[in-house]
């Protein structure tokens, strides 16, 4: 009997231990990052049209961005070109700073002559295609006078775009230690630029929105700098996913690579198939052995693109003239009619997982509970917000959900003076009756 009791006690003690052991051996639920098998410190994938985030992994941690920085320099240059403060044919006179940096061929550079002059277009192509660092500094000097002043413009633009948790210490993305002691005043001698993957994607998203033509340069696989002169140098694009290059991927036409010891192998890529354009960011990509490489960053990007193009589709979630069954009208005051019909004016299409498209439900939000007459057709009275009832939804890169304007689908004229008078009388006696009835009800209670 004693033996049985002992076994019973042991069983009671061992049961929770066995349960805990089983739980420990059961793998935790995998997130999207594990499912994709990405070996990166951070990643994000977005729809370039709406900014909808399709996937993200550690996307809010600030990491080194290396030459992806140059997207900001490109942005500021293209803004200046558009504003007319800088022209493509404008000449740049080489400074001591840009000359010395350009002579370091261990960095990506086109050598500049100490007494040379170069057009802004030449420098821009060297930056966008070959990630030429001295050419990038030259552009910064042209726009702001000095790289130090250019940093102020970078910060201002970042704030304007709503980027978060970033730090700029130079215009190129190099480690300041590579700038031969000439790094911008006020920055550390070994500092580097940092930014979270989400902010990098937001930068790329807005850059493509505001300056889509920049892809005409970004997609050039090879070009000769100063062709036909004694300074000619072949420039190969570091984006090896472009057509004809070693990691070619269908639809890729940009955007910007980056590599330093601190940042590792990073890449912001964009690809278009049909009407769909995606933007992917991978940061500090490594191979299965934990070693960073060009192949690792392009393999990770390819997985993101495969996931986006394969699992998502652009679906019309709200047709034009959609009417909410629970609220087809809203009340109207002082009108010939006491209500007006409402509906969604324009159709709304969103990139969603094909398997989850039926889970997106529109929610109606009205600006006011009732509106005063003198109403025109197509007057905005609220918004329809789309959100899923199941699955993972990462939101949008700019923080704003997809909304559609809800409008009046007919007009309602203002009632005449006599009608308004009778409406007023009716309202008075209606309110009076409600007051009396309410008072009587309280007495009965």
Beta strands, then each sheet from edge to edge (+ up, - down):
strand 1: 42-47
strand 2: 53-57
strand 3: 63-64
strand 4: 91-93
strand 5: 117-119
strand 6: 194-195
strand 7: 222-225
strand 8: 233-236
strand 9: 252-260
strand 10: 264-273
strand 11: 276-283
strand 12: 312-318
strand 13: 329-333
strand 14: 339-344
strand 15: 348-353
strand 16: 360-366
strand 17: 370-372
strand 18: 380-388
strand 19: 403-408
sheet 1: 2+ 1- 11+ 10- 9+
sheet 2: 3+ 6-
sheet 3: 4+ 5-
sheet 4: 7+ 8-
sheet 5: 12+ 15-
sheet 6: 16+ 18- 19+ 14- 13+ 17+
end
